[in-house]
Amino acid sequence: MTENSTATLWHEVASPFCGIASDDLTIEVNGNTVKVLENGDAVTQPGFETPITDIQPRINGQEVTLDQAISHIADLLIHSKQPLIAGMGTDLNGARSAMALADKTGATIDSFYSPAAFRNILVLQDTGYMTTTLTEVRNRVDVLLIVGTDVEATFPRFFERMVWNKESMFGQEIESREIIYLGKKPSGDASTSPAGKKAQVIPCDNADLPEVISVLRALLKGKNIQAEVVAGVAVEDLKALADKLKAAKYSVVSWSAGQLDFDHAEATIQNVCEMIKEINATTRSNGLPLGGKEGDTTVNAVASWQSGYPMRTTFNRRFPDYDPFLNDSRRMLAEGEADVVIWVSSFNTAVTPPNSSATTIVLGRSGMQFETEPDVYIPVGVPGIDHEGRTFRTDSVVSVPLRKLRDSGLPSVFEVLSAVEQAL
């Protein structure tokens, strides 16, 4: 950190917004104004630079003190028959406090990002999968297959930091790495190597991936395919891809469940994961599910530690009761099953609660705009900007420390939810 008369410069700042936890940002803070000076991208820059517009809690649109808002929330929960804690855009301590409050009130708890997360979680629970870490990718990958995902659209610096790094720990020639897209085409040139080598693209619609992946897996197992084309993809191209995966010393198959938005996508992810296991009979291969933005990896990790289950767990019978379908917060709100919802979104002003009949409490980032004013709105601080915190990156193996960059006076989700628990 360096200071001058008007602004403070922070160096080597970690981002809670990008999933791969880029930790090399240079940030300028002037009062409550934050500006990314170095190593920003289309995800991290708006994440850090969103301005503060609200600082005062509101009840039914009227400004109140924080203590009054907390007391009102506690009263609502006391009289609730089925509370719901949803959104869950928060850091590690915020997730802990939400779990504690759910336990005390009998609430159901779920994340805004659960529809995508459960495409992976259901596979992990059913048959398991073999996954790698970002560090292993940086140092070992020689063939990277990306399935149905435009990586740079949601993880803009992934290739810069994890694929086209200047050197590897084991002397690998970085330029020899091969990038192959199966499905979506890349939206930019980040996958192009520093020397100009472009990624191979085998295009198909995501809706056709179940069929294409099934044929690729069959080819890897040495099965004969009578068809010449599958879903517009030449079987010869899939055969060549299978040969590359078998010949690789350390292949990685990557996908973002958030972009695989079609019916029963978890079955296709499971097919990919079983394929990876089969490749390991003769060489090394691993999966790399990409996610982790805005706390979604973190909250599922905390829920698993504390209850034995991920999100979509209810405490309404005074013990953790997991059901990925019945405890879906979207379904519960749409069908009027929750009478009070606490919506937590400390990273993103656009992640607002859906309209419902439930009494709505929002612990949200300053600047949120609502179609319908919530019954209670408490502007909260952003982890890694307004208070210290921790968040897990996409590979779930590293807990990234987040620094406090400014004194905005906004409370953390942990502080608010812990105060509500104490008030009960």
N, C-alpha and C positions, 0 to 999 in steps of 0.2 A: 504494500500500500504506500502511495506517495500522496502528499497533500500540497496544495498551494492556497492562495488566499480565497479562491472562489470555488474550487472543486477538489474532489478526492479521486485519485486514480487507483483502481484495484487491478492487480495482475494475477494471472494464473487462476482465474475464477472458473468454477465448475457450473455447468448449466443443468438445471432440473427439467428442462423443456425438451431435450432432443433424443432421449432414450439411450444414446451411446455415451452420455455424460461427458461431453467435451469439457476439458478442464484447463484450457489454455486461453480463455477469453480475457481481454483487457476492457475494463468497464470504467466509465467516468460517471461520478455521482456529484450532482450539484443540487443541494437541498433534497427535494424529493424527485428530482429529474434524473433518470438513468439513461445512459447512452453507451451502446456497444461500439468501441473504437477498433478493436482487432478481433478477427476470427469469428465474427458473427455470421449468421446465415438466415435463410427465410423462416426458420423455426425459432431460433434463439433470439433473434433481434426483436421481433414484436413481443416475445415473451418477457424480455427485460425492459423494454421501452414503453409498455402500456402505462399511461399516466394515472396518477391518483386523482379521482374526482369526488369520491365519497369517503368521509372519515367518521361519520356519526351513525350509530345504529338507529334503526327506525322500527316502530311498531305501527302497523296499518298506515304507513306513509308519514308518520309524525316522528320527528327526531326525539330520541330518548338517550339516557346514559347507558353505558355498557351494563352496569349493575341492574338497571331496570329491565333491559332486554333479557339478561340471563334469568332473572327472577320470573319473567313472563314465560320463557321457554320451559323452565322447571314446572310451572303451573300447568302448562299445556300437556307436558309429559305425564304428570301425575294423573290427569283425567283421561289420558289416551288409552284406548282398548287395544290398538295395534299400531305402535309407532314404527317408522321406517327411517333408517339412516342410509342415504343414497348419494350419488355423485362421487363422493370419496376422492376428490382431487386434492390430495394432501401428502405430507411427508410421513416419515416413520413415526414420530411422536404423535402426530395428528391421527394416524391410523390406530395407534395404541389407545388413545383417549376415546376414539369412536367405538372401538371394541369394548372398552370398559363401560361406556354409557349404554351400549346395546345389551350387555350382560345385566346391568342394573335395572333397565327399563323393560326388558323382554322384547326389544326391537329386532327387526330383521335388518340385515346390513348387506349392501350391494354397491357395486361400482358402476359408473357411467360407461366404462369401457369393458364391462363384462361380456357383452355379446361377442366381441373379438377375442377376449382372453379365454373364454370357455371353448372356443374352437381348438385351442391348444390343451387346456386343462382336461377336457373330456378324453382326449387321446392319452395324455399322461396317466390318467386314472385307469384307463381301460387296458392298454397294452404297454405303456411306458414308451420312452424314446431316448435316443442317444443324442445329446447336444453338446456343443463346444462353447468356448468362451471367446470374447473379443480378442484377448491376448493370443490365444492359439491361432485365431484367424490371421492376425498380424504377422505371426512368425512361421506358420506352417502351410497355409493353404496354397495349393497349386492349381486346382480347378474349383471355381465358385459357380454353382448353379443356382440361379434365382428363379423361384417359381411364382408366377402370377403377381409379381410385386414390382412396382416402380420405386426402387429403394431411395433414390435421391429426392423424390417428391416429399417424403416424410422424414428421411434421415439424410439431409443434404451433405453432411461431411463424412459419411460412412466410408466411401472409397478413399478419400484423402487420408483419413486417419487409420483405417483398418486394412486397406488393400494396397494402396500405392505409397505406403510408408517407405522411407529412404533405405532402410536395411532391415534384415531379420536377424534373430538371435542365432540362427544356424547357417548363415551364409547363403541363404537361398537367393537366386537371381530374381529380384522382384518383377522385372519386366517379363519374365517367362510365365507369369500367372495368367490363367485363361478365365475369362468371364463369359458366362453363357446365360442368356435370358430365355426362359421357357414361359410363354404367355405374353404378358405386357411388354411393350417396348419401353426402353428408358426415355424419360422426358428431357434429358440433357446429356452432357458429355462427361459427367463425373466418372463413369465406368471406363472411359478411354484411358489407356495407360499414358504415363508422362511422355513416352516416345511416339504416341499416336496410334497405338494398337487398339482398335475398336472391339467392343464386345460382340460376340455372336448372338443373334436373335433368332429364335424359333417361335414365330408368332402364332398365337391362337387366343380365342376368347376365354376368359376365366371360366365361363359356364361349361367349356369343353375340357377343362383340366381333369375332371374325374376320369374321362375316357383316355386322354393322352397319357396321364401318369400311370394308369393301369397297363397300357401297352408298353411304356418304357420299363416298368417293373418286370413285365413278362420277358422282355428282351434281355434284361440284366440276368434273368434266371435261365437264359438259354432256350426259351420257348420259341417255336416257329409261329410267325404271324403271317397269315395268308393274305390279309389286306395290304394294299400298297399305300393307302392314305387313311389316316384316322383324324377326323375333325379338321380336315384341311391341312394336316401336317403329314409330310411324307414319312413313311415308316423307315425309309433309308436314313433320314435325318435323325430319327430317334435311335436307330441302331448305331449310328456314329457317336451320338451322345452317350449311349450305354457303354460303348468301347472306351470313350474318354474317362468315364467315371471308374471303370474297372482298371484302367491303366494308371490312374492318378495315385500319387503317394499319400496325399491328404486332401481329399475332396470335401467340400462343405456345400450342403444344400440349404438355402435360406429362403424364408418366406415371412411375410407380415400378415398375420391373421386378420388384421383390420382391413386389409385390401382384398381378402378372399371372401367377399360378401355375396355368397350364393347359397342356395339351400343345401344343407348337410355338408358344408365345407369341411367340417371336422373329419368326415370320412375320407376326403382327399388328403388332408394333412396326415391322417393315420396311414394311408397308403404310402405317402412320402417317407414317413418315419419307419415303416416296416421295410421299405426299399433300402433305406440307409443301413439298417441292421444286416440285411442280406449282402450288401456290398462289403461289409466288414469281414465276411468269410475269407476274402483273399487280399484285401488291402484296408486302408483306414479311411473312414468317412464319418462325418458328423453333421447334425442339423444345427441351424442357427435361427430360431424364431426371433423376429425383430418386433420390439414393442417398447414398453417401459416409459413412455412419455407421461408426464403429469401424474406420476405416482401410481400407475396401474399395476406395475410389477411389485411395487413396495407394499401396497395395501393387501394384495393376495398373500404375500410372504408373511406379513404380520398376522393376518387372519389365520393362516396355517399354523404358525407358532403357537398362537394363543388358544385356538379352538380345535386344532386338528383338521380344519377344513378351510377352503378358500372363501371368497365372497359367496353371496347367496346362502348365507347361514342365518337362521333365526334363533332367538333366545326366548321365544314366547312361551315355551314350556320349561323355562328356567335351566335349560342346558342347551348346548349348541346342537342344532338340528339342521343338517345340510340337505338342500334340494335345489339343484341348478335350474329347475323349471318352475316349481311352485314359488320359490323365493326370488324370482326375477322382478326387480323393482319396476320395470316398465309395465309388466303385466299387472302387478299389484295396483299400481296407480291407475292404469286404464280401467281396471275392473272395480275400483273403489274399495279395495281391501285394506288400505292403510288410512287411518284418520288423521295422523300427524306425520309429516315427512320433514326430516332435517337434511337439507341438501348442502353438501360440502363441495366447494369448487374454488380453491385458493390459487390456482394457476391461470385459469383461462376465463375471461369475462364472457365468452360466447357459450360456455357450458352452463346453461341455466336449466332450472327444473321444468319438466313438462307440465302443461296445464292439467289439473286434476281437482277432485272434490276435497282432497286432503288439506288440512291446515298446513301451510307451507312456511318453513323456517329456512332461511338461506344464510349460510356462512360462506360468503363469496368474495372474490377479488374485487377491490374497489373499481368502480366503473361499470358494473353490470347494468344492463338494461332489461327490463321485464315487460312482457305483454300485460301481465297482471301483477300489481304490486304484492309481494309476499306479505304474509301476516307479520313476520319478523325478518328483518335484514340486518346482518352484522357484517360490515366490511372487515375482512381479515387480511393479515399480512401474507406476503408471498414467501414461502421457504426459499432461502438462497438470495433474498433481496432484503426483506424486512426483518427476518430473524434467522438464526442458525437452524440447521436441520440436517437430515440425512435422507437420501433416496437411493433406491437400487436401480442400477442400469439394466439394460435389456437382458443380459445373460444371467442375472440373478446372483452373481457370485461376488460382486463388489458393492459395498455400501459407500456411497460417495458423500463426503462431508460438504455441506453447503454453508456459506458464510453470510453473516449479516452485513449488508452494504450501506444501509441508511437507517436513520432514526425517524421512522414515519409515525410512530405511536400506535400503529395498528396492532391489535392482539393476534396471536397465532391461533390456529384451529385447536391446538392442544390446550392453550390457556382457556379458551371459551368453553370447550366441551368438558374440561376438568372442573371448571367453575359450575357448570350446569349440574354435573354429577354431585358435587359437594352441596349444591342447593337442594337436592332432592331429599 
